[in-house]
Amino acid sequence: MLAPYTHLENSQINRVIRRINHFVILVFKQRAKLSDNQYLSLLKFFNITIPKVNGMLDHNAFKQRDFMHQANEKLLQKLYKVVNSENGGIEPVIGKSNLNYFIGRGNNFYLIRQVIKRRVWWTRASREDFLASDDTDEQVHYGCNFIWTQWKKRQHLEALREPGGDLKIYNRMDNNFHLSNKKALFRNVV
């Protein structure tokens, strides 16, 4: 009779898979109640943005589609990272940099948000700002690499002019009156 393999139970991959299963059962399926500290430790382990309302953990956010999508991406990123480290540290080029985005309302934002969510190397930012800053509630805003807004905002256009090596993309252009105004475009073409 063959004995089951037990030497791999404590491998790093199996430990992460167990924590992912634990996370799915507790957060997505909500079969058991945990204290806020236990939820926070799980969220921090997977580097998931902590949903808060008035400084308290927002349990209703666990049911929202945006949170589930972000959590799913982070769970997969953690698993991929562990698998890569177990296989000799081979990491894909995409996994090395994580870019932040903010998509505001309007200007066909549903389509843009749907497209960018499929890219696991993009992470949703907490604020609409190109500049990095420290938040007071234990979270850090690393600054956006991509911002999509309905209206042109002067602060974003000025941030694009500042020198720096970080990637900055904004869906609006400065000094584009003759391109964005139908009458001005007609006069320039004719």
GUBATOR-214069 format. One record per residue (C-alpha): residue in one letter; x, y, z; residue number from 1. Coordinates in steps of 0.001 Angstrom, whole numbers. Example, Ala and Ser with C-alpha at 12.3 -4.5 7.8 and 13.67 -1.06 7.14 Angstrom:
BEGIN
+---+---------+---------+---------+-----+
| r |      px |      py |      pz |   k |
+---+---------+---------+---------+-----+
| A |   12300 |   -4500 |    7800 |   1 |
| S |   13670 |   -1060 |    7140 |   2 |
+---+---------+---------+---------+-----+
This chain:
BEGIN
+---+---------+---------+---------+-----+
| r |      px |      py |      pz |   k |
+---+---------+---------+---------+-----+
| M |       0 |       0 |       0 |   1 |
| L |    1315 |    3422 |    -972 |   2 |
| A |    1655 |    6131 |    1633 |   3 |
| P |     550 |    9663 |     675 |   4 |
| Y |    3231 |   12196 |     -20 |   5 |
| T |    3592 |   14500 |    2956 |   6 |
| H |    6941 |   16123 |    2274 |   7 |
| L |    5347 |   18877 |     143 |   8 |
| E |    2673 |   19945 |    2633 |   9 |
| N |    4819 |   22763 |    3964 |  10 |
| S |    6190 |   23958 |     640 |  11 |
| Q |    5797 |   27649 |     -24 |  12 |
| I |    3414 |   27082 |   -2952 |  13 |
| N |    1086 |   24874 |    -917 |  14 |
| R |    1063 |   27357 |    1977 |  15 |
| V |      59 |   30181 |    -381 |  16 |
| I |   -2628 |   28014 |   -2002 |  17 |
| R |   -4033 |   27228 |    1455 |  18 |
| R |   -4113 |   30959 |    2306 |  19 |
| I |   -5816 |   31726 |   -1016 |  20 |
| N |   -8456 |   29082 |    -304 |  21 |
| H |   -8878 |   30476 |    3210 |  22 |
| F |   -9274 |   33992 |    1773 |  23 |
| V |  -11862 |   32862 |    -797 |  24 |
| I |  -13942 |   31026 |    1805 |  25 |
| L |  -13836 |   33866 |    4331 |  26 |
| V |  -14047 |   36944 |    2138 |  27 |
| F |  -15792 |   35958 |   -1083 |  28 |
| K |  -18124 |   33279 |     226 |  29 |
| Q |  -18333 |   34793 |    3732 |  30 |
| R |  -18964 |   31470 |    5452 |  31 |
| A |  -17351 |   32542 |    8700 |  32 |
| K |  -16850 |   35768 |   10613 |  33 |
| L |  -13403 |   37022 |   11529 |  34 |
| S |  -12219 |   39914 |   13600 |  35 |
| D |  -11109 |   43042 |   11747 |  36 |
| N |   -7473 |   42304 |   12657 |  37 |
| Q |   -7688 |   38870 |   11003 |  38 |
| Y |   -9190 |   40425 |    7879 |  39 |
| L |   -6468 |   43097 |    7857 |  40 |
| S |   -3697 |   40515 |    8137 |  41 |
| L |   -5157 |   38544 |    5205 |  42 |
| L |   -5525 |   41693 |    3084 |  43 |
| K |   -1981 |   42837 |    3897 |  44 |
| F |    -523 |   39378 |    3135 |  45 |
| F |   -1899 |   39600 |    -405 |  46 |
| N |   -1209 |   43372 |    -674 |  47 |
| I |   -4885 |   44172 |   -1278 |  48 |
| T |   -6103 |   47724 |    -745 |  49 |
| I |   -7982 |   47841 |    2531 |  50 |
| P |  -11565 |   49112 |    2055 |  51 |
| K |  -12381 |   51552 |    4851 |  52 |
| V |  -15307 |   53806 |    5710 |  53 |
| N |  -14779 |   56381 |    8465 |  54 |
| G |  -11590 |   54600 |    9520 |  55 |
| M |  -13362 |   51250 |    9978 |  56 |
| L |  -13108 |   48170 |    7765 |  57 |
| D |  -15928 |   48187 |    5198 |  58 |
| H |  -17336 |   44647 |    5056 |  59 |
| N |  -19862 |   45625 |    2360 |  60 |
| A |  -16986 |   46391 |     -14 |  61 |
| F |  -16116 |   42670 |     -72 |  62 |
| K |  -19261 |   42063 |   -2129 |  63 |
| Q |  -18563 |   44755 |   -4721 |  64 |
| R |  -17340 |   43757 |   -8149 |  65 |
| D |  -14362 |   46164 |   -8160 |  66 |
| F |  -13031 |   44769 |   -4894 |  67 |
| M |  -13492 |   41157 |   -6033 |  68 |
| H |  -11662 |   41857 |   -9276 |  69 |
| Q |   -8780 |   43594 |   -7507 |  70 |
| A |   -8546 |   40821 |   -4906 |  71 |
| N |   -8560 |   38172 |   -7620 |  72 |
| E |   -5660 |   39916 |   -9396 |  73 |
| K |   -3660 |   40193 |   -6168 |  74 |
| L |   -4260 |   36533 |   -5267 |  75 |
| L |   -3036 |   35443 |   -8683 |  76 |
| Q |     -36 |   37793 |   -8526 |  77 |
| K |     977 |   36318 |   -5159 |  78 |
| L |     616 |   32765 |   -6483 |  79 |
| Y |    2607 |   33579 |   -9649 |  80 |
| K |    5330 |   35229 |   -7601 |  81 |
| V |    5688 |   32189 |   -5332 |  82 |
| V |    5660 |   29753 |   -8261 |  83 |
| N |    8335 |   31834 |   -9996 |  84 |
| S |   10514 |   31935 |   -6886 |  85 |
| E |   10158 |   28159 |   -6431 |  86 |
| N |   11232 |   27684 |  -10051 |  87 |
| G |   14525 |   29478 |   -9641 |  88 |
| G |   13396 |   33085 |   -9491 |  89 |
| I |   12363 |   33400 |  -13116 |  90 |
| E |    9959 |   36320 |  -13309 |  91 |
| P |    8099 |   37571 |  -16349 |  92 |
| V |    8936 |   41101 |  -17472 |  93 |
| I |    5358 |   42233 |  -16838 |  94 |
| G |    5474 |   41174 |  -13189 |  95 |
| K |    8398 |   43452 |  -12357 |  96 |
| S |    6557 |   46752 |  -12494 |  97 |
| N |    3143 |   47598 |  -11189 |  98 |
| L |    1509 |   50665 |  -12722 |  99 |
| N |   -1283 |   52641 |  -11087 | 100 |
| Y |   -4349 |   54021 |  -12844 | 101 |
| F |   -7347 |   56171 |  -11997 | 102 |
| I |  -10429 |   56280 |  -14195 | 103 |
| G |  -12957 |   59008 |  -13431 | 104 |
| R |  -16589 |   59085 |  -14472 | 105 |
| G |  -17706 |   60055 |  -17976 | 106 |
| N |  -16059 |   59931 |  -21380 | 107 |
| N |  -16867 |   56244 |  -21992 | 108 |
| F |  -15210 |   55267 |  -18714 | 109 |
| Y |  -16940 |   51868 |  -18522 | 110 |
| L |  -15105 |   50669 |  -21614 | 111 |
| I |  -11736 |   52057 |  -20494 | 112 |
| R |  -12105 |   50569 |  -17007 | 113 |
| Q |  -13103 |   47179 |  -18424 | 114 |
| V |  -10100 |   47103 |  -20766 | 115 |
| I |   -7523 |   48190 |  -18191 | 116 |
| K |   -8808 |   45791 |  -15503 | 117 |
| R |   -7775 |   42878 |  -17686 | 118 |
| R |   -4138 |   43908 |  -17431 | 119 |
| V |   -2771 |   42448 |  -14207 | 120 |
| W |     193 |   44818 |  -14155 | 121 |
| W |   -2160 |   47796 |  -13640 | 122 |
| T |   -3499 |   48531 |  -10155 | 123 |
| R |   -6378 |   50849 |   -9346 | 124 |
| A |   -5194 |   53933 |   -7455 | 125 |
| S |   -7021 |   55370 |   -4487 | 126 |
| R |   -6811 |   58974 |   -5720 | 127 |
| E |   -6701 |   60956 |   -8933 | 128 |
| D |   -3166 |   62328 |   -8663 | 129 |
| F |     127 |   61840 |  -10511 | 130 |
| L |    2152 |   62689 |   -7392 | 131 |
| A |    2963 |   60180 |   -4659 | 132 |
| S |    2052 |   60916 |   -1031 | 133 |
| D |    1580 |   59290 |    2378 | 134 |
| D |   -1963 |   58761 |    3579 | 135 |
| T |   -2775 |   58912 |    7261 | 136 |
| D |   -4628 |   55603 |    7446 | 137 |
| E |   -1649 |   53261 |    6924 | 138 |
| Q |   -1894 |   53362 |    3124 | 139 |
| V |     479 |   55035 |     716 | 140 |
| H |    -607 |   56620 |   -2559 | 141 |
| Y |    2169 |   55874 |   -5066 | 142 |
| G |     907 |   58245 |   -7732 | 143 |
| C |    -898 |   57389 |  -10940 | 144 |
| N |     733 |   56463 |  -14203 | 145 |
| F |   -2538 |   56773 |  -16138 | 146 |
| I |   -5482 |   59106 |  -15478 | 147 |
| W |   -8732 |   59197 |  -17463 | 148 |
| T |  -11160 |   62079 |  -16834 | 149 |
| Q |  -14207 |   63553 |  -18511 | 150 |
| W |  -12990 |   67151 |  -18327 | 151 |
| K |   -9509 |   68581 |  -18814 | 152 |
| K |   -7870 |   69382 |  -15465 | 153 |
| R |   -5055 |   71903 |  -15321 | 154 |
| Q |   -3269 |   70130 |  -12421 | 155 |
| H |   -2807 |   66969 |  -14498 | 156 |
| L |   -1524 |   68863 |  -17525 | 157 |
| E |    1021 |   70649 |  -15318 | 158 |
| A |    2124 |   67336 |  -13784 | 159 |
| L |    2851 |   66025 |  -17291 | 160 |
| R |    5262 |   68914 |  -17892 | 161 |
| E |    7322 |   68169 |  -14777 | 162 |
| P |   10542 |   66278 |  -15471 | 163 |
| G |   10729 |   62759 |  -14135 | 164 |
| G |   11361 |   59231 |  -15253 | 165 |
| D |    7929 |   57865 |  -14325 | 166 |
| L |    5399 |   57040 |  -17007 | 167 |
| K |    2542 |   59569 |  -17014 | 168 |
| I |    -415 |   59295 |  -19387 | 169 |
| Y |   -3450 |   61584 |  -19417 | 170 |
| N |   -6368 |   61316 |  -21826 | 171 |
| R |   -6482 |   65072 |  -22430 | 172 |
| M |   -4205 |   67390 |  -24431 | 173 |
| D |   -3312 |   71002 |  -23766 | 174 |
| N |   -3772 |   73684 |  -26444 | 175 |
| N |   -6051 |   71501 |  -28557 | 176 |
| F |   -8817 |   73979 |  -29334 | 177 |
| H |   -8419 |   73603 |  -33100 | 178 |
| L |   -8633 |   69820 |  -32861 | 179 |
| S |  -11450 |   69489 |  -30339 | 180 |
| N |  -13760 |   72253 |  -31620 | 181 |
| K |  -15766 |   71289 |  -34711 | 182 |
| K |  -15970 |   74832 |  -36107 | 183 |
| A |  -12249 |   75505 |  -35597 | 184 |
| L |  -11332 |   72141 |  -37128 | 185 |
| F |  -13549 |   72901 |  -40169 | 186 |
| R |  -11914 |   76327 |  -40657 | 187 |
| N |   -8417 |   74803 |  -40507 | 188 |
| V |   -9208 |   71978 |  -42928 | 189 |
| V |  -10949 |   74175 |  -45529 | 190 |
+---+---------+---------+---------+-----+
